[in-house]
Amino acid sequence: MHLAAFAARFMDHLVAVLLFTLSHIQMQGKMMQKR
């Protein structure tokens, strides 16, 4: 596998994890406000 392809896949994975974490934090924040 080329290094560029590996880097692109790694960045794609990193972005996905970042978005998932951000949405999870936002959901928890909304739940905290409701209480």
GILINGI-V480241 format. One record per residue. RES is the residue in one small letter. BURIAL is I if it has 24 or more other ideal C-beta (glycine too) atoms within 12 Angstrom, else O. D_FIRST is the distance of its C-alpha to the first C-alpha in Angstrom with 2 decimals. Layout:
RES;BURIAL;D_FIRST
RES;BURIAL;D_FIRST
//
This chain:
m;O;0.00
h;O;3.79
l;O;6.49
a;O;8.48
a;O;6.81
f;O;6.81
a;O;10.27
a;O;11.42
r;O;10.89
f;O;12.53
m;O;15.30
d;O;15.88
h;O;16.40
l;O;18.56
v;O;20.68
a;O;21.24
v;O;22.42
l;O;24.56
l;O;26.22
f;O;26.88
t;O;28.46
l;O;30.53
s;O;31.88
h;O;32.69
i;O;34.59
q;O;36.46
m;O;37.52
q;O;38.81
g;O;40.63
k;O;42.39
m;O;43.46
m;O;44.84
q;O;46.88
k;O;48.40
r;O;49.94
//
